[in-house]
Amino acid sequence: MAPPRALLFDVFGTLVDWRASIARAGQALGDRLGLPPTDWAALADAWRACYDPGLEPVRAGERAWVTLDVLHRESLDALLPAHGLEAMPGTARADLVAAWHRLDPWPDVAEGLRRLRARHLLAPCSNGHVALQVHLARHAGLVWDAVLGAELARTYKPRPEVYLRSVEALGLEPPEVLMVAAHPSDLAAAARCGLRTAWVARPDEHGPGAGAEPPTHDVDHRADDLLALAAALDFNRG
Amino acid sequence: MAPPRALLFDVFGTLVDWRASIARAGQALGDRLGLPPTDWAALADAWRACYDPGLEPVRAGERAWVTLDVLHRESLDALLPAHGLEAMPGTARADLVAAWHRLDPWPDVAEGLRRLRARHLLAPCSNGHVALQVHLARHAGLVWDAVLGAELARTYKPRPEVYLRSVEALGLEPPEVLMVAAHPSDLAAAARCGLRTAWVARPDEHGPGAGAEPPTHDVDHRADDLLALAAALDFNRG
């Protein structure tokens, strides 16, 4: 089987550690503003738990396309009172929403993408909008060939349009493209669109030692990190 | 005035020498296939002359979005007989259409973009589709933060949607973005959308010594090449 021409990447959790990054950003903000003591990792978890329900009206066509900045602000406003932070000023809320543009990558990511880019076209296929991905790439030192994903289709994964418009934008057919993600539902949706799939283990996404989410379908590759994926794709090339 | 946050670039003529590159690709194809002797630079000129009329039905909403690959193939098929090349096989026509994905940059471009990228976000805002820009960037050694332009808006410059969707995708307002082009009409359209403008002289675009097309409105910058533009933007920063 020919190697994939392009690799598409999930970003939140697969490439960047949103939980620890948001917790650190919250702690720094709390220290700077003298906010009440808060379990910022728990707030990050609660915020992320609002994510999928927030996307659903856009996926269902009940709400026009809005970016994650809009959805993140809405869900942050909704959950702050339960965390004793109802007095957080609007500018601080905007700062915390912007922290999703500055998430830190897992340690293997910059070098792993550099190796993979020697042989494949690379693009994010994330629910994060273009501006967020552009800022994240600069922050984390990632180099992409294009920024694809939800904004191109103006709906959210796992809707098939997001994967298919990304493949189409590269001028390719789905079997020529490998979707890389740490999340079984993302890979299953990509596989239903005809893409090849690679699962990457991210056991610390939900906290140190929380454990990875093993794939629920027969993926083409399983790897411990992007360096292992790069080695596996090189080996398959023979 | 604050420096621009992002620079958007016209590509054909501004960054890459389409005329000499297409002529070289045609000559190489003609030699390989034993095609009749042809003035390939004249064919490149005739092909490019079909460009704007081909875009017009898409701009006018009379034709659904199609990529430049489709339009280039249609116009090539139409003009080959007048150049004595009606016998060119379909695979060779497809090769020549694909040569628009492998155009050579002007000598200052790779280093100029590298310097500009130290201080600004950079993206093409071209009528070339994403796949074409991705291939061109790999061929010419260009590094972009995102690939924006016509495909995002599914219409063609100088329609305002192309500039405005590209600015929106970066999460910016038009005055925060500088449009860089060698062509007055492109810059005038961007200025009407509220973008800042930089004109770059490309006197050899239409052949050695053919002369540059000076801007028709009051642009914010005029530069002999991208190195001069990078120096001017650095100087303005003070």
Interface residues (C-beta under 8 A of the other chain):
Chain A: D69 L121 H129 V130 A131 L132 Q133 V134 A137 R138 V143 W144 D145 A146 V147 L148 E151 L152 A169 L170 G171 L172
Chain B: D69 L121 H129 V130 A131 L132 Q133 V134 A137 R138 V143 W144 D145 A146 V147 L148 E151 L152 A169 L170 G171 L172
